[in-house]
Amino acid sequence: MKNIIRLVLLMGIVGLNAPAKAQYAVEPVEGFTPQIGIVVDMLEEIKDRIEADVRDLSLAETDFRFDDRANSIGALIMHLAATEAYYQIETLEGNAWSAEDMAFWGAASDLGEASRETFTGKPIAHYLDIWDTVREKTLGGLKSRDDAWLASEIEEGVNNHWVWFHVLEHASAHMGQIALVKQRFPD
């Protein structure tokens, strides 16, 4: 009997701490077709995790580079926004980057010397706000598409689903890079 009471108490404690949405479940987001809703859930989850890791950084931490060839966290966030903007324009608008797009996103896209010079002196909120703006446009575009569109090819052997998987994969890789940069912050 004591074991049953302990089990009931433990289940009650666990139940009180359970989140409203399953913490480790990928589920379609309401308002999107089922497959696109799953992609959106994953895109939002990785973005939320990255934002949680960086949102409280100081300006010095946002700009920190651990060597001359490294990128700052600010530059990495801009790179994530640029990558999403590129695929958004390609898949949701059916266009290539314009000269204006390239002028705005070019340094962030390349993560080279230009990004190291360009993305400095701004708080992390600046970069996160830009990424939020890009994401809003992405979500609006995905909301107007269906699962057949997601499975359709944009060129031979490349479909929209792979492209948006790549955006997710890209964010995941740079999340690891952001963690590395944070580990190298001066004490």
C-alpha positions in Angstrom: 0.0 0.0 0.0 2.9 2.4 0.8 4.3 1.9 -2.6 1.0 2.7 -4.3 0.7 5.9 -2.2 4.3 6.9 -3.2 3.5 6.2 -6.9 0.4 8.3 -6.7 2.2 11.1 -5.0 5.1 11.0 -7.6 2.6 11.0 -10.5 0.9 14.0 -8.9 4.2 15.9 -8.6 5.2 15.0 -12.1 1.7 16.1 -13.4 2.0 19.5 -11.7 5.3 20.1 -13.5 4.2 18.9 -16.9 3.9 21.7 -19.5 0.6 22.4 -21.3 2.1 21.3 -24.6 4.2 18.1 -24.7 7.8 19.1 -24.2 9.3 16.5 -26.5 6.6 16.1 -29.3 6.7 17.5 -32.8 3.1 18.3 -33.7 1.5 20.2 -36.6 0.9 23.9 -35.8 -2.7 24.9 -36.1 -3.5 27.0 -39.1 -1.1 25.2 -41.4 -1.5 22.0 -43.4 -0.3 18.9 -41.5 3.2 18.5 -43.1 3.8 22.3 -43.2 2.6 22.5 -39.6 5.2 20.0 -38.6 8.0 22.0 -40.4 6.7 25.2 -38.7 6.8 23.5 -35.3 10.4 22.4 -35.8 11.5 25.8 -37.2 9.9 27.6 -34.2 11.4 25.2 -31.7 14.9 25.7 -32.9 14.5 29.4 -33.1 13.1 29.5 -29.6 16.0 27.5 -28.3 18.6 29.8 -30.0 16.8 32.9 -28.7 16.7 31.6 -25.2 20.5 31.0 -25.4 21.3 34.5 -26.5 18.5 37.0 -25.6 20.3 38.2 -22.4 23.7 38.7 -23.9 25.5 42.0 -23.2 26.8 44.1 -26.2 30.3 42.8 -25.5 29.1 39.2 -25.6 27.1 39.8 -28.7 30.2 41.2 -30.5 32.7 38.8 -29.0 34.9 36.9 -31.4 37.4 34.4 -30.0 39.9 34.9 -32.8 40.4 36.9 -36.0 38.5 34.4 -38.2 35.6 33.7 -35.9 32.2 35.3 -36.2 30.3 37.0 -33.4 27.0 35.7 -32.1 25.4 38.9 -33.7 26.8 37.9 -37.1 25.6 34.3 -36.6 22.0 35.4 -35.8 22.1 37.7 -38.9 23.4 34.7 -40.9 20.4 32.6 -39.8 18.0 35.4 -40.8 19.8 35.8 -44.1 19.6 32.1 -44.9 15.9 32.0 -44.1 15.3 35.1 -46.2 17.1 33.6 -49.1 15.0 30.4 -49.2 11.9 32.4 -48.4 12.4 34.5 -51.5 13.4 31.5 -53.6 10.5 29.1 -52.5 7.7 31.3 -51.3 8.1 34.1 -53.9 9.7 32.1 -56.7 12.4 34.7 -57.1 16.2 35.1 -56.8 17.7 37.7 -54.5 17.6 41.2 -56.0 20.5 43.6 -55.9 18.7 45.3 -53.0 18.4 41.9 -51.2 22.1 41.2 -51.8 23.1 44.6 -50.5 21.2 44.1 -47.3 21.9 40.3 -46.7 25.2 39.8 -48.5 27.6 40.2 -45.6 25.3 38.1 -43.3 25.0 35.4 -46.0 28.8 35.0 -46.5 30.0 35.1 -42.9 33.3 36.4 -44.1 35.4 39.5 -43.4 32.5 41.7 -44.3 30.3 40.2 -41.6 33.0 40.6 -39.0 33.2 44.3 -39.9 29.5 44.9 -40.4 27.8 43.2 -37.4 29.2 45.0 -34.4 28.0 47.6 -32.0 24.4 46.6 -31.9 22.6 44.8 -29.1 21.4 41.2 -29.6 17.8 42.4 -29.7 18.6 44.2 -32.9 19.5 41.0 -34.6 16.7 39.0 -33.1 14.2 41.6 -34.2 15.4 41.2 -37.8 15.1 37.4 -37.5 11.6 37.9 -36.1 10.6 40.0 -39.1 11.9 37.4 -41.5 10.1 34.6 -39.6 6.8 36.5 -39.7 7.1 36.7 -43.5 8.1 33.0 -43.7 5.1 31.9 -41.6 2.7 34.0 -43.7 4.0 32.5 -46.8 3.9 28.9 -45.5 0.4 29.5 -44.2 -0.8 30.1 -47.8 0.8 26.8 -49.1 -0.3 23.2 -48.8 1.4 19.8 -48.4 1.4 19.3 -52.2 3.5 22.5 -52.6 5.8 21.3 -49.8 6.5 18.0 -51.8 6.9 19.8 -55.1 10.3 20.2 -56.7 11.9 23.6 -57.2 14.5 22.1 -59.4 15.4 18.5 -60.3 16.0 16.5 -57.1 15.3 19.4 -54.8 11.8 19.9 -53.3 10.4 22.6 -51.0 10.4 20.2 -48.0 14.2 19.6 -48.3 14.8 23.4 -48.6 12.9 24.1 -45.3 14.6 21.1 -43.7 17.9 22.7 -44.7 16.9 25.9 -43.0 16.2 23.9 -39.8 19.5 21.9 -40.2 21.4 25.2 -40.8 20.0 26.7 -37.6 20.9 23.6 -35.6 24.5 23.7 -36.8 24.9 27.4 -35.9 23.2 26.8 -32.5 26.2 24.6 -31.8 28.6 27.3 -33.0 26.9 29.8 -30.8 27.4 27.5 -27.8 31.1 27.3 -28.7 31.4 31.1 -28.9 29.7 31.4 -25.5 32.1 28.8 -24.0 35.0 31.0 -25.1 33.7 34.2 -23.4 36.3 35.7 -21.2 35.9 35.0 -17.5 
